[in-house]
């Protein structure tokens, strides 16, 4: 996709939030990524609501910053229905999260080009 990945986590001591990775998009814009899950592990992305709630809580805390880069959750698995989907849709609608992308879904991954 043409992203340049930073070399380490970003720690924001004023809010207690750790950003998994900062990247520079092809547009030159800085993007913060939260990674959830793996295909090589039984961790199921943000299908578990406790994992999803952690990502949303971090995103909500980032709202205290006067300016922040887009905050995107990149997950191995994303709920397509039910309460998990409702939580994700609400977090995006409230602009806590800029997007939630299943990295292994070609349709979702195309949205990375928007940044």
Buried (B, 14 or more C-beta within 10 A) or exposed (E): EEBEEBEEEBEBEEBEBEBBBBBBBEEEEBBBBBBBBEEEEEBBBBBBBEBBBBBBEBBBBBEEEEEBBBBBBBBBBBBEEEEBBEBBEEBBEEEBBBBBBBBBBEEBBEBBEEB
